[in-house]
């Protein structure tokens, strides 16, 4: 495995963890959290650096505590395709799989709560709640992949941009805690070039649609990255999903 830059990260007690209620440990009892707390360690990977390369042996699994990373696949001719985003509480690695399936790259500084894979697998056998929660997260990931097929195949450019913003809001644990009342603010974790690649659009189209959403008052933009969403319901209306909740239920 190729060495990656790391920054020492202070240990966070499980009960104080910002992703506790959404991560793989969400269903654990107090004694199980105490056992996990004794086993975990932290890594922080700076923005722009790779957490793990596709095909590398993975001797750890992890939950993203803060920051955002991309999943990309490189084809034989050297072209790369972004296939997913990893946000706070998302799981990195697969128990039972020895190699990484995708490149995982930090788009912001990313802090990981890590476990040695063998140790984690042994605890899964002893702790059904961890396995149950990991299954739930895997099924959620499958649903998200199907939703993404719809987004790429049927949605308009405006709906694609709105959906990407809504996905970030829905899945970022720190924003979720703010609820649906009042404005939400965050720094867009992707460049417009990366958004274009991810959404199957041109750079010009991404820029044009972001400007259109700003002019319509759906979003407010400070600089190129800082987004304010005055009314979450208004943004959800722009995604083209059903009013009864759809993918945001």
C-alpha positions in Angstrom: 0.0 0.0 0.0 1.3 3.4 -0.9 1.9 5.7 2.1 -0.5 8.6 2.5 0.1 11.9 4.4 -1.5 11.9 7.8 -2.1 14.4 10.5 -2.4 13.5 14.2 -6.0 13.8 15.3 -7.2 14.1 18.9 -9.2 11.1 20.2 -12.9 11.7 20.3 -15.0 9.8 22.9 -17.8 7.9 21.2 -20.5 9.6 23.2 -19.2 13.0 21.9 -18.9 11.9 18.3 -20.8 14.1 15.8 -21.7 11.1 13.6 -22.7 8.7 16.4 -26.4 8.5 15.5 -25.8 7.9 11.7 -22.6 5.8 11.6 -22.0 2.1 11.6 -22.0 2.2 15.4 -25.4 3.9 15.7 -27.2 0.9 17.2 -24.5 -0.1 19.7 -25.2 -0.2 23.4 -23.0 1.6 25.9 -20.7 -1.4 26.6 -20.2 -2.0 22.8 -19.4 1.7 22.3 -16.8 1.4 25.1 -15.2 -1.6 23.3 -15.2 0.3 20.0 -13.7 3.3 21.7 -10.7 1.2 22.9 -10.1 -0.2 19.4 -10.4 2.9 17.2 -7.8 5.3 15.9 -8.0 8.4 13.8 -6.4 9.5 10.6 -6.7 12.9 8.9 -6.0 13.1 5.2 -5.4 16.6 3.8 -7.5 17.9 0.9 -6.3 16.7 -2.5 -4.6 13.6 -1.2 -5.7 10.0 -1.7 -7.0 8.0 1.2 -6.6 4.7 -0.6 -5.9 3.7 -4.2 -8.1 1.2 -6.2 -6.5 -2.2 -6.0 -4.4 -1.5 -2.8 -4.7 -3.9 0.1 -6.9 -2.4 2.8 -6.0 -3.4 6.3 -8.5 -1.0 7.9 -12.2 0.1 7.6 -13.4 3.5 8.7 -16.2 6.0 9.1 -15.8 9.5 7.9 -16.1 11.9 10.9 -15.7 15.1 9.0 -14.9 16.2 5.5 -15.9 14.8 2.1 -14.1 12.4 -0.2 -14.8 11.2 -3.8 -14.9 7.7 -5.2 -13.4 7.4 -8.6 -12.6 4.6 -11.1 -9.7 4.8 -13.6 -10.3 3.0 -16.9 -7.6 1.2 -18.9 -7.1 4.2 -21.2 -6.4 6.5 -18.3 -9.7 8.2 -18.2 -11.3 8.6 -14.7 -14.9 8.7 -13.7 -16.3 10.0 -10.4 -18.8 7.4 -9.2 -19.7 8.6 -5.7 -19.3 10.9 -2.8 -18.4 10.0 0.8 -19.8 12.3 3.4 -19.7 12.4 7.3 -20.9 9.0 8.7 -20.3 7.1 5.4 -18.3 3.9 5.7 -15.0 3.3 3.9 -13.9 -0.3 3.1 -15.7 -3.6 3.1 -15.4 -6.4 5.7 -14.4 -9.5 3.9 -12.8 -7.7 0.9 -9.0 -7.4 0.9 -8.6 -4.7 -1.8 -10.0 -1.3 -2.4 -12.5 -1.2 -5.3 -12.1 2.5 -6.0 -9.8 5.4 -5.5 -10.9 7.4 -2.4 -9.6 11.0 -2.5 -10.1 13.8 0.0 -11.7 16.8 -1.5 -11.6 18.6 1.8 -9.5 17.7 4.9 -11.0 14.3 5.9 -10.9 12.8 9.4 -11.5 9.1 9.6 -12.4 6.9 12.6 -10.5 3.7 11.8 -10.5 0.1 12.9 -8.1 -2.6 11.9 -10.1 -4.8 9.5 -9.5 -8.1 11.2 -10.4 -6.6 14.6 -13.6 -5.0 13.2 -14.6 -8.3 11.5 -14.2 -10.1 14.8 -16.3 -7.6 16.7 -19.0 -7.8 14.0 -19.3 -11.6 14.7 -19.8 -10.8 18.4 -22.0 -7.7 18.0 -25.0 -8.3 15.7 -26.0 -4.6 16.0 -22.9 -3.6 14.0 -23.7 -6.1 11.2 -27.4 -5.0 11.1 -26.4 -1.3 10.8 -23.8 -2.0 8.1 -26.5 -3.9 6.2 -28.9 -0.9 6.5 -26.1 1.4 5.2 -25.3 -0.9 2.3 -29.0 -1.0 1.3 -29.1 2.8 1.5 -26.1 2.9 -0.7 -27.8 0.6 -3.2 -30.9 2.9 -3.2 -28.6 5.9 -3.7 -27.0 4.2 -6.7 -30.4 3.6 -8.3 -31.4 7.2 -7.6 -28.2 8.4 -9.3 -29.1 6.3 -12.4 -32.3 8.3 -12.5 -30.6 11.6 -12.0 -28.0 11.0 -14.8 -30.6 9.5 -17.2 -33.7 11.6 -16.8 -33.2 14.8 -14.9 -32.6 18.2 -16.5 -29.4 20.1 -15.8 -31.1 22.4 -13.3 -32.6 19.4 -11.5 -29.2 17.6 -11.4 -27.5 20.6 -9.7 -30.3 21.0 -7.2 -30.2 17.3 -6.4 -26.5 17.3 -5.8 -26.9 20.2 -3.4 -29.8 18.4 -1.7 -27.8 15.2 -1.3 -25.1 17.1 0.5 -27.6 18.7 2.8 -29.4 15.4 3.4 -26.2 13.3 4.1 -23.9 15.8 5.9 -24.5 14.9 9.6 -23.5 18.4 10.8 -26.1 20.1 8.6 -28.8 17.5 9.3 -28.7 18.5 13.0 -29.9 22.0 12.0 -33.2 20.6 10.7 -35.4 22.2 8.0 -36.0 25.5 9.8 -33.9 28.5 8.8 -31.1 28.8 6.3 -28.4 26.2 5.8 -24.8 27.1 5.0 -21.9 25.0 3.7 -18.9 25.1 1.5 -19.4 23.2 -1.7 -16.8 20.4 -1.5 -16.4 20.0 -5.3 -15.0 22.3 -7.9 -17.4 23.1 -10.8 -15.2 21.0 -13.0 -15.7 18.0 -10.7 -19.4 18.7 -10.5 -19.5 18.6 -14.3 -17.7 15.3 -14.4 -19.9 13.8 -11.7 -23.2 15.0 -13.2 -22.4 14.3 -16.9 -22.6 18.0 -17.8 -20.3 20.6 -19.3 -18.5 23.1 -17.1 -20.4 25.9 -18.8 -23.7 24.2 -18.1 -22.9 23.8 -14.4 -21.9 27.5 -14.1 -25.0 28.6 -15.9 -27.4 26.5 -13.8 -25.7 27.6 -10.5 -26.2 31.2 -11.6 -29.8 30.5 -12.5 -30.5 29.0 -9.1 -28.9 32.0 -7.5 -31.0 34.5 -9.5 -34.1 32.6 -8.6 -33.3 32.9 -4.9 -33.1 29.1 -4.4 -29.5 29.5 -3.3 -27.2 32.3 -2.2 -23.6 32.2 -3.3 -20.6 33.9 -1.6 -17.4 33.5 -3.7 -17.3 30.3 -5.7 -17.9 27.7 -3.0 -19.9 29.1 0.0 -23.6 28.1 -0.4 -26.5 29.4 1.6 -29.9 27.7 1.2 -32.6 30.1 2.6 -35.4 27.5 2.2 -34.7 23.8 2.0 -38.2 23.0 0.8 -37.7 25.4 -2.1 -34.5 23.6 -3.0 -36.2 20.2 -2.8 -38.9 21.4 -5.2 -36.1 22.1 -7.8 -34.9 18.5 -7.7 -37.8 17.2 -9.7 -38.6 14.5 -7.1 -42.1 13.7 -5.8 -43.6 16.1 -3.3 -44.3 13.2 -1.0 -40.7 12.9 -0.1 -39.1 10.7 -2.8 -35.4 10.2 -2.2 -35.4 12.7 0.8 -37.9 10.9 3.0 
